């Protein structure tokens, strides 16, 4: 699998003889597990039919800005939001000029204007058009605007000339596109992550829970998916939207989370327990709402199963990563937990500092693994998640599955 796994590529096709190569380009992108949607300029449809590109991409091809039916299905702003990358191939001299000047007079240029995602263009034109000062000035400006210029290649041209201006080969374009997405570190790997709190019911309306926001686990799931992993997120009740393109299983109690984790972990390479699992649950759940008849009330609690410790002792287990929230002696307690639970890595944080941890946007962690530890500076949970995924990916052995630690 390539590093375009889980990526959404919006392929813009403009008018030029190289438009026929878009068909092969779609196949290459899909071969790297990208999802592809195509937007064509009117001139492009003179060179290759929308139907061909629709059949190959498996998605409707968008053609016009003012098409009410198409806008109702997925409008230009939604397409701009949808794309992780806009790749315009072939990009004509005219389109390059329009992109450079921020014009929004057709669907593709409007999407480019509305998008925050990276844009790459693969110029394709006659060698004199390519060499023209105006074209070169436009390309210079696009580079300044952080637009990626892929190619062009040199060689035989449809007009009979030989020189620079041929569209770069689809396979090369695919490699250049994947290179834009940093890692692809977990391509072909399966990652299971638990997140959020659990709720332990007392009766039909009451429960015991905690303040975990789920943000760290969700950010890790996003980062794992971004790194190309087939990601399963097992989430307790949180106020976060389920992340796109990640299989999310919602659970309530620790017992439910354990069942979901045991099911999901089959074939997994990595298990990350970011959930704040309740340590105890009521020994019994009242069928009816408990009445406040007495002045005092006692709840009998029983211990919940330790999910991560259960996973860590499976005969064929994934690389197992836990969290430790401590208020003192961070490294000492984290190391103890690492050994007790037989983990490969503990991500420890000091929850006595209210600016980090549980409900905040930031976190500062200490990474503790057998024989070594490393602290990371305070950072946003999303950035931290990317760093953690990089660190965890580097711990993976070349073979997929681990055996339990002695
Ligand atoms: O023992 P403690 O709760 O401090 O351990 C924290 C780590 O263990 C976290 O990774 C948490 O997700 C995991 N855990 C678990 N099941 C439990 C309790 C904790 O997976 N019942």
Boltz pocket constraint, residues with backbone or C-beta under 6 A from the ligand:
constraints:
  - pocket:
      binder: B
      contacts: [[A, 194], [A, 254], [A, 273], [A, 274], [A, 275], [A, 276], [A, 277], [A, 278], [A, 279], [A, 304], [A, 305], [A, 306], [A, 307], [A, 308], [A, 309], [A, 321], [A, 322], [A, 323], [A, 324], [A, 325], [A, 337]]
      max_distance: 6.0
